[in-house]
Amino acid sequence: MLTIIDKYILKRYLATFSVMILLFIPIGIVIDVSEKVNKMLENKIPFMDIALYYYNFTIYFANSLFPIFLFLSVIWFTSKLANNTEIIAILSSGISFTRFLRPYIIGASIVSVFVLLMGFFIVPAASEGFNNFRYTYLKGNGKELMRGENTNVYRQINDHDFIFVNSFNEESKTAFNFTLEHFDKEKMTYKITASRIKWDPKKKTYILYDYTKRTVGELNDVIEKNPEKEVKFKFELADLTPVVYIAETLSLGKLIDFIEKERKRGSGNINTYLVVLYKKYSVPVSAFILTIIAVAVSSMKRRGGMGTNLAIGIAIAFSFVFFDKIFGTLAEKSTFSPLLAVWFPNIVFGILAVYLLRNAKR
Protein backbone atom coordinates (compact mmCIF):
# COMPACT_ATOMS: atom_id res chain seq x y z
CA MET A 1 0.00 0.00 0.00
CA LEU A 2 1.25 3.49 -0.84
CA THR A 3 1.22 5.96 2.00
CA ILE A 4 0.59 9.69 1.62
CA ILE A 5 4.36 10.30 1.64
CA ASP A 6 4.87 7.63 -1.05
CA LYS A 7 2.25 9.24 -3.28
CA TYR A 8 3.75 12.68 -2.66
CA ILE A 9 7.28 11.58 -3.67
CA LEU A 10 6.06 9.46 -6.61
CA LYS A 11 4.01 12.38 -7.93
CA ARG A 12 7.02 14.70 -7.67
CA TYR A 13 9.24 12.06 -9.36
CA LEU A 14 7.01 11.64 -12.42
CA ALA A 15 6.02 15.30 -12.66
CA THR A 16 9.60 16.61 -12.48
CA PHE A 17 10.77 14.05 -15.05
CA SER A 18 7.96 15.07 -17.43
CA VAL A 19 8.70 18.78 -16.97
CA MET A 20 12.41 18.17 -17.56
CA ILE A 21 11.67 16.49 -20.90
CA LEU A 22 9.15 19.17 -21.93
CA LEU A 23 11.68 21.85 -20.98
CA PHE A 24 14.70 20.50 -22.85
CA ILE A 25 13.06 19.16 -26.02
CA PRO A 26 12.03 22.65 -27.30
CA ILE A 27 15.58 23.85 -26.57
CA GLY A 28 16.94 20.93 -28.60
CA ILE A 29 14.57 21.73 -31.47
CA VAL A 30 15.56 25.43 -31.47
CA ILE A 31 19.28 24.55 -31.57
CA ASP A 32 18.68 22.00 -34.35
CA VAL A 33 16.66 24.49 -36.41
CA SER A 34 19.34 27.17 -36.05
CA GLU A 35 21.98 24.72 -37.32
CA LYS A 36 19.99 23.32 -40.24
CA VAL A 37 17.71 26.14 -41.42
CA ASN A 38 20.05 27.15 -44.25
CA LYS A 39 20.23 23.59 -45.62
CA MET A 40 16.46 23.30 -45.42
CA LEU A 41 15.98 26.51 -47.38
CA GLU A 42 18.59 25.55 -49.98
CA ASN A 43 16.97 22.16 -50.59
CA LYS A 44 13.44 23.63 -50.57
CA ILE A 45 12.19 20.91 -48.26
CA PRO A 46 8.37 20.68 -47.99
CA PHE A 47 6.94 21.93 -44.70
CA MET A 48 5.21 18.61 -43.95
CA ASP A 49 8.52 16.76 -44.27
CA ILE A 50 10.13 19.21 -41.83
CA ALA A 51 7.21 18.87 -39.39
CA LEU A 52 7.44 15.07 -39.54
CA TYR A 53 11.21 15.27 -39.05
CA TYR A 54 10.81 17.27 -35.83
CA TYR A 55 8.15 14.87 -34.57
CA ASN A 56 10.67 12.04 -35.07
CA PHE A 57 13.45 14.24 -33.68
CA THR A 58 11.47 14.73 -30.45
CA ILE A 59 11.16 10.99 -29.86
CA TYR A 60 14.75 10.27 -30.94
CA PHE A 61 16.17 13.10 -28.82
CA ALA A 62 14.14 12.18 -25.71
CA ASN A 63 15.15 8.51 -25.97
CA SER A 64 18.84 9.30 -26.52
CA LEU A 65 19.12 11.66 -23.53
CA PHE A 66 16.63 9.87 -21.29
CA PRO A 67 19.28 8.93 -18.64
CA ILE A 68 20.36 12.57 -18.25
CA PHE A 69 16.77 13.87 -18.02
CA LEU A 70 15.84 11.26 -15.42
CA PHE A 71 18.96 11.75 -13.33
CA LEU A 72 18.73 15.55 -13.25
CA SER A 73 15.01 15.50 -12.44
CA VAL A 74 15.55 13.19 -9.45
CA ILE A 75 18.51 15.31 -8.27
CA TRP A 76 16.41 18.46 -8.63
CA PHE A 77 13.33 17.53 -6.63
CA THR A 78 15.20 15.43 -4.03
CA SER A 79 17.55 18.38 -3.37
CA LYS A 80 14.48 20.58 -2.82
CA LEU A 81 13.12 18.04 -0.33
CA ALA A 82 16.49 18.04 1.46
CA ASN A 83 16.76 21.85 1.52
CA ASN A 84 13.25 22.09 2.97
CA THR A 85 14.30 19.53 5.63
CA GLU A 86 11.45 17.28 4.47
CA ILE A 87 13.78 14.26 4.20
CA ILE A 88 15.02 14.79 7.76
CA ALA A 89 11.41 14.91 8.96
CA ILE A 90 10.54 11.70 7.05
CA LEU A 91 13.54 9.76 8.39
CA SER A 92 13.02 11.13 11.93
CA SER A 93 9.51 9.67 11.95
CA GLY A 94 11.03 6.19 12.03
CA ILE A 95 11.05 5.43 8.29
CA SER A 96 14.28 3.74 7.18
CA PHE A 97 16.24 5.02 4.21
CA THR A 98 15.48 1.80 2.32
CA ARG A 99 11.75 2.31 2.92
CA PHE A 100 12.15 5.95 1.87
CA LEU A 101 13.42 4.68 -1.50
CA ARG A 102 10.23 2.72 -2.27
CA PRO A 103 8.38 5.48 -4.22
CA TYR A 104 11.58 6.19 -6.17
CA ILE A 105 11.84 2.53 -7.18
CA ILE A 106 8.15 2.49 -8.18
CA GLY A 107 8.72 5.64 -10.25
CA ALA A 108 11.80 4.11 -11.88
CA SER A 109 9.75 0.98 -12.68
CA ILE A 110 7.05 3.05 -14.41
CA VAL A 111 9.63 4.99 -16.42
CA SER A 112 11.56 1.80 -17.28
CA VAL A 113 8.48 0.00 -18.65
CA PHE A 114 7.58 3.10 -20.67
CA VAL A 115 11.11 3.40 -22.11
CA LEU A 116 11.27 -0.35 -22.79
CA LEU A 117 8.02 -0.33 -24.80
CA MET A 118 9.08 2.82 -26.64
CA GLY A 119 12.40 1.20 -27.55
CA PHE A 120 10.61 -1.89 -28.87
CA PHE A 121 7.88 -0.26 -30.94
CA ILE A 122 7.94 3.57 -31.19
CA VAL A 123 11.60 4.65 -31.30
CA PRO A 124 12.52 2.43 -34.33
CA ALA A 125 9.97 4.17 -36.59
CA ALA A 126 11.05 7.60 -35.31
CA SER A 127 14.71 6.69 -35.85
CA GLU A 128 13.99 5.67 -39.44
CA GLY A 129 12.22 8.96 -40.22
CA PHE A 130 14.88 11.00 -38.42
CA ASN A 131 17.84 9.36 -40.20
CA ASN A 132 16.15 9.21 -43.62
CA PHE A 133 15.58 12.96 -43.47
CA ARG A 134 19.16 13.67 -42.42
CA TYR A 135 20.74 11.52 -45.12
CA THR A 136 18.30 12.63 -47.83
CA TYR A 137 18.33 16.39 -47.26
CA LEU A 138 21.02 17.48 -44.80
CA LYS A 139 24.14 15.46 -45.64
CA GLY A 140 26.22 15.93 -48.75
CA ASN A 141 26.05 12.73 -50.86
CA GLY A 142 23.76 11.44 -48.12
CA LYS A 143 22.09 8.78 -50.26
CA GLU A 144 25.48 7.25 -51.03
CA LEU A 145 26.58 7.51 -47.37
CA MET A 146 23.38 5.69 -46.33
CA ARG A 147 24.90 2.45 -47.60
CA GLY A 148 28.32 2.99 -46.07
CA GLU A 149 31.62 3.66 -47.77
CA ASN A 150 31.95 0.26 -49.47
CA THR A 151 29.72 -0.18 -52.56
CA ASN A 152 31.17 -3.61 -53.40
CA VAL A 153 29.10 -6.47 -52.05
CA TYR A 154 30.17 -10.05 -51.43
CA ARG A 155 27.56 -11.93 -49.43
CA GLN A 156 26.20 -15.37 -48.71
CA ILE A 157 22.47 -14.98 -49.34
CA ASN A 158 21.39 -18.48 -48.28
CA ASP A 159 22.88 -21.93 -47.59
CA HIS A 160 23.75 -22.50 -51.25
CA ASP A 161 24.24 -19.14 -52.99
CA PHE A 162 27.00 -16.55 -52.86
CA ILE A 163 26.77 -13.23 -54.67
CA PHE A 164 29.21 -10.50 -55.69
CA VAL A 165 28.38 -7.11 -57.21
CA ASN A 166 30.51 -4.05 -57.81
CA SER A 167 29.57 -0.35 -57.49
CA PHE A 168 26.03 -0.86 -56.20
CA ASN A 169 23.89 2.29 -56.65
CA GLU A 170 20.73 2.53 -54.52
CA GLU A 171 19.01 5.25 -56.58
CA SER A 172 19.28 3.51 -59.95
CA LYS A 173 19.00 0.01 -58.41
CA THR A 174 21.97 -0.97 -60.57
CA ALA A 175 25.23 -2.79 -59.93
CA PHE A 176 28.12 -3.96 -62.14
CA ASN A 177 30.22 -7.13 -62.51
CA PHE A 178 27.53 -9.36 -61.06
CA THR A 179 28.40 -12.93 -60.07
CA LEU A 180 26.24 -15.61 -58.46
CA GLU A 181 27.71 -18.98 -57.48
CA HIS A 182 25.50 -21.90 -56.46
CA PHE A 183 26.96 -24.72 -54.36
CA ASP A 184 25.55 -28.13 -53.56
CA LYS A 185 27.41 -30.01 -50.81
CA GLU A 186 30.49 -27.78 -51.18
CA LYS A 187 30.59 -28.35 -54.93
CA MET A 188 29.74 -25.53 -57.34
CA THR A 189 26.93 -26.62 -59.67
CA TYR A 190 26.50 -23.41 -61.67
CA LYS A 191 27.73 -19.85 -61.95
CA ILE A 192 25.93 -16.80 -63.35
CA THR A 193 27.79 -13.66 -64.43
CA ALA A 194 26.70 -10.36 -65.96
CA SER A 195 28.41 -7.07 -66.74
CA ARG A 196 25.45 -5.18 -65.25
CA ILE A 197 22.35 -6.03 -63.20
CA LYS A 198 19.31 -3.80 -62.76
CA TRP A 199 16.31 -4.27 -60.47
CA ASP A 200 12.83 -3.74 -61.97
CA PRO A 201 10.55 -2.83 -59.01
CA LYS A 202 7.34 -3.15 -61.08
CA LYS A 203 7.93 -6.70 -62.31
CA LYS A 204 9.97 -7.69 -59.23
CA THR A 205 12.63 -9.11 -61.54
CA TYR A 206 16.26 -8.44 -62.47
CA ILE A 207 17.58 -7.55 -65.90
CA LEU A 208 21.03 -9.00 -66.50
CA TYR A 209 23.16 -7.59 -69.32
CA ASP A 210 25.80 -9.78 -71.05
CA TYR A 211 24.29 -12.72 -69.21
CA THR A 212 26.34 -15.91 -68.94
CA LYS A 213 25.42 -19.09 -67.07
CA ARG A 214 27.93 -21.91 -66.74
CA THR A 215 26.44 -25.20 -65.50
CA VAL A 216 29.11 -27.58 -64.25
CA GLY A 217 28.72 -31.10 -65.65
CA GLU A 218 30.53 -34.31 -64.90
CA LEU A 219 32.35 -34.31 -68.27
CA ASN A 220 31.54 -30.98 -69.92
CA ASP A 221 30.20 -27.62 -68.76
CA VAL A 222 27.06 -26.20 -70.36
CA ILE A 223 27.32 -22.51 -71.20
CA GLU A 224 24.29 -20.31 -71.85
CA LYS A 225 24.76 -16.74 -73.13
CA ASN A 226 22.32 -13.89 -73.69
CA PRO A 227 22.90 -10.16 -74.28
CA GLU A 228 19.95 -9.34 -72.01
CA LYS A 229 17.97 -11.67 -69.76
CA GLU A 230 15.18 -11.16 -67.24
CA VAL A 231 15.62 -13.31 -64.13
CA LYS A 232 13.87 -13.75 -60.79
CA PHE A 233 16.02 -14.09 -57.67
CA LYS A 234 14.93 -14.55 -54.06
CA PHE A 235 16.69 -11.42 -52.82
CA GLU A 236 16.67 -7.65 -53.27
CA LEU A 237 19.83 -5.69 -53.89
CA ALA A 238 18.83 -3.26 -51.15
CA ASP A 239 18.84 -6.15 -48.66
CA LEU A 240 22.47 -6.85 -49.49
CA THR A 241 23.61 -3.35 -48.57
CA PRO A 242 21.27 -2.21 -45.78
CA VAL A 243 21.44 1.42 -44.67
CA VAL A 244 24.06 2.03 -41.99
CA TYR A 245 21.39 2.76 -39.38
CA ILE A 246 19.13 -0.18 -40.28
CA ALA A 247 19.25 -1.77 -36.80
CA GLU A 248 17.88 1.38 -35.17
CA THR A 249 14.80 1.29 -37.42
CA LEU A 250 13.62 -2.25 -36.63
CA SER A 251 11.22 -3.32 -33.90
CA LEU A 252 12.41 -6.02 -31.51
CA GLY A 253 11.12 -9.06 -33.42
CA LYS A 254 12.32 -7.78 -36.79
CA LEU A 255 15.70 -6.85 -35.34
CA ILE A 256 16.27 -10.35 -33.93
CA ASP A 257 15.31 -11.91 -37.29
CA PHE A 258 17.51 -9.42 -39.16
CA ILE A 259 20.55 -10.19 -36.96
CA GLU A 260 20.06 -13.91 -37.48
CA LYS A 261 19.80 -13.43 -41.25
CA GLU A 262 22.89 -11.20 -41.34
CA ARG A 263 24.82 -13.69 -39.20
CA LYS A 264 24.13 -16.42 -41.77
CA ARG A 265 25.25 -14.08 -44.53
CA GLY A 266 28.54 -13.42 -42.77
CA SER A 267 27.94 -9.70 -42.28
CA GLY A 268 30.79 -7.73 -40.75
CA ASN A 269 28.36 -5.39 -38.96
CA ILE A 270 26.92 -7.94 -36.52
CA ASN A 271 28.48 -6.18 -33.51
CA THR A 272 26.80 -2.90 -34.48
CA TYR A 273 23.42 -4.61 -34.68
CA LEU A 274 23.94 -6.44 -31.38
CA VAL A 275 24.79 -3.18 -29.60
CA VAL A 276 21.42 -1.76 -30.68
CA LEU A 277 19.63 -4.93 -29.55
CA TYR A 278 21.26 -5.08 -26.11
CA LYS A 279 20.69 -1.36 -25.49
CA LYS A 280 16.94 -1.93 -25.73
CA TYR A 281 17.26 -3.83 -22.45
CA SER A 282 20.14 -2.01 -20.75
CA VAL A 283 18.75 1.53 -21.00
CA PRO A 284 15.58 0.79 -18.96
CA VAL A 285 17.71 -0.89 -16.25
CA SER A 286 19.83 2.27 -16.01
CA ALA A 287 16.71 4.08 -14.71
CA PHE A 288 16.97 2.16 -11.43
CA ILE A 289 20.73 2.67 -11.10
CA LEU A 290 20.63 6.40 -11.84
CA THR A 291 17.64 6.90 -9.55
CA ILE A 292 19.46 5.31 -6.60
CA ILE A 293 22.62 7.33 -7.29
CA ALA A 294 20.60 10.56 -7.60
CA VAL A 295 18.78 9.97 -4.29
CA ALA A 296 22.00 9.02 -2.49
CA VAL A 297 23.79 12.14 -3.75
CA SER A 298 21.00 14.69 -3.20
CA SER A 299 19.26 13.44 -0.04
CA MET A 300 21.79 15.19 2.20
CA LYS A 301 21.50 18.90 2.85
CA ARG A 302 24.76 20.49 1.70
CA ARG A 303 26.34 23.85 2.42
CA GLY A 304 26.31 24.75 -1.28
CA GLY A 305 22.60 23.93 -1.51
CA MET A 306 20.93 22.62 -4.65
CA GLY A 307 23.68 23.98 -6.90
CA THR A 308 26.28 21.61 -5.46
CA ASN A 309 23.97 18.61 -5.89
CA LEU A 310 23.19 19.60 -9.48
CA ALA A 311 26.90 20.04 -10.28
CA ILE A 312 27.66 16.56 -8.92
CA GLY A 313 24.61 15.18 -10.74
CA ILE A 314 25.58 16.67 -14.10
CA ALA A 315 29.13 15.31 -13.76
CA ILE A 316 27.85 11.79 -12.98
CA ALA A 317 25.17 11.88 -15.71
CA PHE A 318 27.60 12.92 -18.43
CA SER A 319 30.14 10.36 -17.19
CA PHE A 320 27.47 7.69 -17.66
CA VAL A 321 26.69 8.87 -21.20
CA PHE A 322 30.44 9.07 -21.95
CA PHE A 323 31.00 5.46 -20.83
CA ASP A 324 27.95 4.35 -22.79
CA LYS A 325 29.13 5.97 -26.04
CA ILE A 326 32.78 4.94 -25.69
CA PHE A 327 32.09 1.27 -25.04
CA GLY A 328 29.32 1.15 -27.66
CA THR A 329 31.72 2.48 -30.29
CA LEU A 330 34.46 0.11 -29.07
CA ALA A 331 32.17 -2.89 -29.63
CA GLU A 332 31.13 -1.67 -33.09
CA LYS A 333 34.68 -1.03 -34.32
CA SER A 334 36.54 -3.96 -32.72
CA THR A 335 36.14 -7.53 -31.49
CA PHE A 336 35.13 -6.35 -28.01
CA SER A 337 32.03 -8.19 -26.74
CA PRO A 338 28.87 -6.14 -27.54
CA LEU A 339 27.08 -7.60 -24.51
CA LEU A 340 29.85 -6.53 -22.13
CA ALA A 341 30.24 -3.15 -23.84
CA VAL A 342 26.54 -2.30 -23.47
CA TRP A 343 26.25 -3.49 -19.86
CA PHE A 344 29.62 -2.20 -18.63
CA PRO A 345 28.34 1.33 -17.74
CA ASN A 346 25.45 -0.23 -15.80
CA ILE A 347 27.85 -2.54 -13.95
CA VAL A 348 30.26 0.29 -13.03
CA PHE A 349 27.53 2.73 -12.00
CA GLY A 350 25.61 -0.08 -10.28
CA ILE A 351 28.64 -0.62 -8.00
CA LEU A 352 28.80 3.16 -7.46
CA ALA A 353 25.07 3.17 -6.59
CA VAL A 354 25.57 0.47 -3.92
CA TYR A 355 28.53 2.38 -2.44
CA LEU A 356 26.70 5.72 -2.33
CA LEU A 357 23.55 4.10 -0.93
CA ARG A 358 25.50 2.52 1.94
CA ASN A 359 27.06 5.90 2.77
CA ALA A 360 23.69 7.66 2.55
CA LYS A 361 22.16 5.21 5.06
CA ARG A 362 24.76 6.28 7.60
MOPE-V453060 format. One record per backbone hydrogen bond with DSSP energy under -0.5 kcal/mol. CO is the residue of the C=O (numbers start at 1). NH is the residue of the N-H. Records with the same first field share a line. If there is no record, write none. Layout:
BEGIN
CO = NH + NH
END
This chain:
BEGIN
3 = 7
4 = 8
5 = 9
6 = 10
7 = 11
8 = 12
9 = 13
10 = 14
11 = 15
12 = 16
13 = 17
14 = 18
15 = 19
16 = 20
17 = 21
18 = 22
19 = 23
20 = 24
21 = 25
22 = 26
23 = 27
24 = 28
25 = 29
26 = 30
27 = 31
28 = 32
29 = 33
30 = 34
31 = 35
32 = 36
33 = 37
36 = 40
37 = 41
38 = 42
39 = 43
40 = 45
41 = 44
46 = 50
47 = 51
48 = 52
49 = 53
50 = 54
51 = 55
52 = 56
53 = 57
54 = 58
55 = 59
56 = 60
57 = 61
58 = 62
59 = 63
60 = 64
61 = 65
63 = 66
65 = 69
66 = 70
67 = 71
68 = 72
69 = 73
70 = 74
71 = 75
72 = 76
73 = 77
74 = 78
75 = 79
76 = 80
77 = 81
78 = 82
79 = 83
80 = 84
81 = 86 + 87
82 = 85
85 = 89
86 = 90
87 = 91
88 = 92
89 = 93
90 = 93 + 95
91 = 94
96 = 100
97 = 101
99 = 102
101 = 104 + 105
102 = 106
103 = 107
104 = 108
105 = 109
106 = 110
107 = 111
108 = 112
109 = 113
110 = 114
111 = 115
112 = 116
113 = 117
114 = 118
115 = 119
116 = 120
117 = 121 + 122
118 = 122 + 123
120 = 252
122 = 126
123 = 127
124 = 128
125 = 129
126 = 130
127 = 131
128 = 132
129 = 133
130 = 134
131 = 135
132 = 136
133 = 137 + 138
134 = 138 + 139
139 = 142
141 = 144 + 145
142 = 146
144 = 147
145 = 148
146 = 244
149 = 151
151 = 168
153 = 165
155 = 157 + 163
160 = 183
161 = 157 + 158
162 = 181
163 = 155
164 = 179
165 = 153
166 = 176
168 = 170
169 = 173 + 174
173 = 199
174 = 169
175 = 197
176 = 166
178 = 194
179 = 164
180 = 192
181 = 162
182 = 189 + 190
184 = 187
187 = 184
189 = 216
190 = 182
191 = 214
192 = 180
193 = 212
194 = 178
195 = 177
196 = 209
197 = 175
198 = 207
199 = 201
200 = 204 + 205
205 = 200
206 = 208 + 231
207 = 198
208 = 229
209 = 195 + 196
211 = 226
212 = 193
213 = 215 + 224
214 = 191 + 216
215 = 217 + 222
221 = 223
222 = 215
224 = 213
226 = 211
227 = 210
229 = 208 + 231
231 = 206 + 233
236 = 239 + 240
237 = 240 + 241
239 = 242
243 = 246
245 = 248 + 249
246 = 249
247 = 250
251 = 255
252 = 256
253 = 257
254 = 258
255 = 259
256 = 260
257 = 261
258 = 262
259 = 263
260 = 264
261 = 265
262 = 266 + 267
263 = 266
265 = 156
267 = 270
269 = 273
270 = 274
271 = 275
272 = 276
273 = 277
274 = 278
275 = 279
276 = 280
277 = 280
278 = 281 + 282
279 = 283
281 = 285
282 = 286
283 = 287
284 = 287 + 288
285 = 288 + 289
286 = 290
287 = 291
288 = 292
289 = 293
290 = 294
291 = 295
292 = 296
293 = 297
294 = 298
295 = 299
300 = 302
302 = 305
304 = 307
305 = 308 + 309
306 = 310
307 = 311
308 = 312
309 = 313
310 = 314
311 = 315
312 = 316
313 = 317
314 = 318
315 = 319
316 = 320
317 = 321
318 = 322
319 = 323
320 = 324
321 = 325
322 = 326
323 = 327
324 = 328
325 = 329
326 = 330
327 = 331
328 = 332
329 = 333
330 = 334 + 336
337 = 341
338 = 342
339 = 343
340 = 344
341 = 345
343 = 347
344 = 348
345 = 349
346 = 350
347 = 351
348 = 352
349 = 353
350 = 354
351 = 355
352 = 356
353 = 357
354 = 358
355 = 359
356 = 360
357 = 361
358 = 362
359 = 362
END
